Amino acid sequence: MRRRTVTAGSLEEILQATEPAPAPAAPTAPSAGAPARREEHALRTEFEFELPRGYVDEAGTLHRHGSMRLATARDELRPQIDLRVKENPAYLSVVLLSQVITRLGTVTDVHAGIVERMYATDVAFLQDFYRRVNSEGHTRAAVTCPHCEGGFEVDLSGGRLGES
């Protein structure tokens, strides 16, 4: 059995060649006797966040609001072949976060160098945010009030408690 080495470019070609044909369009108007169709929920692939401290760029501008997209298998595999990760496995989260953060304030080209210059609290927040978004599919967390023992959900994607 021969092994075949696939590069990123040829992988795209293979994926396009093996992509299934689109399904035929459904009729637009339901028949009189047919029950009404429920609206299908679209998959949410991008999530907004607000950093606890914020990233300060070279010009001194503070960037706190951003967005992160869902990770793909390729996003999780790419860091495994990165030389920086091979030399220092702790660098994996820096490379991974740089691939899935789509915007940070006005910065749209988020790369590993930007993630390296973030405060540790912001990187820890983004690691937890990544885990929640990609494992659980949402940014909510169930919490319990320490006084009344009542349970409720909070959205972890932004803002500090008590701030608007």
Phi, psi and omega in degrees: 000127179271140174267145180242128177272130182245127175267168182301321180295315181288334176297319177299318180297318180296316180298319179292322182290329183262005180294133180292152179291146179295146180289148178298148182292141178280157178301144184280325181254125179290149179289161187299323183270352183279143178291153180294138179283141174282147177289135178276140180275129179284148178288128178277121184246353180227138185231131178280151175214166175227120182290145179298318180252310180109155179265130178254119182278182183299331180276357180088010179278133179270129178240116180245329183267139179202188177216150181229137178263163174298144179278149174256170176299322179298321178300322181278337179275324183307314181299336181295335180257001179287130182297325179296324179286322178296323179285326182216098183303336179293342181284350182304315182293328178296313180294316181297313179297323181295336180278330187258346176280118184267337181203143176221097187065237178267358180277120179252346178256079181274122180232176185302325179299325178291315180297324178299326184271003178281156175292150182301324180296323179289322178295318178298319177300314182294324177297316179292320179298316178302313181298315181296313183296316186273338179265317187255343177081008179207175182245016180268150176228139177280131179228163179235133178291129181290342182269308185259355181065015178283141180263143177201173180249147172235149178266120183274002188286346180184159176076149175266156180302134179088351178260151177247000000 
